Amino acid sequence: MKHTIVIHVGNKRDGVIYELSNRDLDLLREFEGAQPLRKVSISFDTKADYEETHGSIEEQIILLLTGLSVDRLARVADVSFYDAASGKSWKHRAPRAA
């Protein structure tokens, strides 16, 4: 059975915070080579500039938080994002290879 890693999204005064739960951190630490982080903070300016040029920042957030590439993580887990302030959640959808 595939696990679901949930990335919690929160706003702060000057940006966005992406955070993993203790359960997900413990799960990720079981993977060889993974060095997960509890949270990553991105300024609104950085996020907007990046997304305007490159598209969604989700894959970079997943890599930074989990310590695993999106492809490697996709073999064992799905990834969802959850914004508690809005109550919205969405599943990360990796771009299809051309």
N, C-alpha and C positions, 0 to 999 in steps of 0.2 A: 504494500500500500504506500502511495506517495504521501509525503508530509506536505503541509502548507506552511510556508514561512510568511509571517505577517509583518510588514514594515509599517510601523505607526508613524503618521505624518502630523506634525504640529507646527503652527506658526509662532514665530517670536517677533519681536519688534522690527528686526531688520532682515528677517529671512525665514527659512524653513528648517525644521529639525526632522530627521528621519531616524527612527529608533527601533531596535529589536527587543523582544521580551527575553527574560531570563531563560525560559523554556527553549526558545529558538537559538539563543546563544549556546546553551548546553548541547543542543542537537548539532549545531554547526561545528563545534569543537571536536566532534567525533570523526570528522572527515580529515584525512591526511592532507597536510599542507594548508588547511584553512586557518586563517587568523582573523576571526570576526571581530568587529567593533560594536560596542553598545549603541553608539549614535554618531551621526554625522550632521553637521550644520552647514547650510549653504545660504549665502546672502541672496536676497532677491535680485540684485544686479547681476551677480554671477549666473544664477539660474536663468534669468531672462535672456542674457547675452548668449549663453551656451545654446539654449533651446531655439533661439532665433536662427542661429547658424547651423546647428547639428541635429535639431529635433529633441525629442524627450530625453531627459537626464536620468530616467529610471534605470537603464542598464548600468550606468556609472555608479549610481547609488547602491544597486544590488551588489556590484563588485566590491565597492568600498566596505559595505556593512558585513557581507558574508565572507569575504576573502576568497570567493570562488567565482570563476567565470559564469556567465549566464548559461552557457551551454552545459558546463559540468553540473551546475546546480539543477538544471532542468531534468537531468537524468534521475534525480532522487526526490525533488521537491517542486511544488508549484510556489509561486510568489504572488502575494496579494499586498496591496497598500490599503491602509485604513486611516481615514481622517476623522478623529473623534469629534472635532468641533462641528463638522458638517454632517456627520453620520454616514458619509459616503465611503464605499470601498470599491476597489476595482482590482481585477486580476492582471498581472503583467503579461503582456503578449509579446514574445520575442519576434522580431521581424523575420520573415521567411527568407531563406537564401534564394538568390536569383538563379 
